[in-house]
Amino acid sequence: MSKQQQGSAISPLDEALARVGDRWTLLLVAALLDQPRRFGDLQQDLPGIAANILTQRLRHLESQSLVVARPYCRRPPRFVYELTDAGQELAGPLRLLADWGARNSEHGERPVHAACGSHLETRWWCPDCEQPVERDEAAEHDFV
């Protein structure tokens, strides 16, 4: 029985996955990070996605206020899609997932520091203290 069925609060991870938790949605967000794109451009950026799935994912992202569709042609209706500020906030989590994928894959390339060539690593950061925070110093979260 899930937490929601048991009457417990939905975890932050449950909430995030409900909004962007499938392969095509995450790849679509990644394709929109650099700039707004038209439907055909997104199809080229995401080889293998069916047009109906792309349409479905774009509509879902719009309903979640992560993407906005701006018309650029009235007849036939055509749109350019771009991430909202909330959608742009997904850049960090996508980088984390990509780094994890690279570290756990034979073919992945980890990000490196341009100045010295060392592999980068992710850490928690406290903006008030302007200090890195170690895992044992962070408050516990129930992610699942």
C-alpha positions, 0 to 999 in steps of 0.5 A: 500500500502506498503512502498516499493510500495509507493517508500519509503525506506525499513525499517531495520525491513523489511530487517531483516524479508525478510532475516529471517522472518519465524518460521522455519528459526529462529528455524534453525538459533537457532539450528545452534548457538551452532555448525555446524550440518548435515541435519539429525541432523537439522531434529531431532533438528526441529521436524515437519519440512518437508525435503523439507522445511528444504532444502528450508530454508537452501538454502535461508540462504545460499543465504543470506550469513548467512549459509555456507554448507561444503561438508563432503561426495562426493557420495552421496553429503552431507553437514555440515551447519554452521552459518557465522559471520553474522549468528552468529550475530542473537544470540542476536535478538533470545535471545530477541525474546525468552525472550519476548516469555517467558515473554508472555507465561504461559510455558516460562522460563526467563533467570536468572543471575547465580550468584544471580538468578534474571531475566535478562533484556535487555537494549541498550548499548553504546560501546563508552560511556560504559553506558546503554542507556535509551529508551528516550535517543536513536535516534528514528527508524522507524521499521515498 
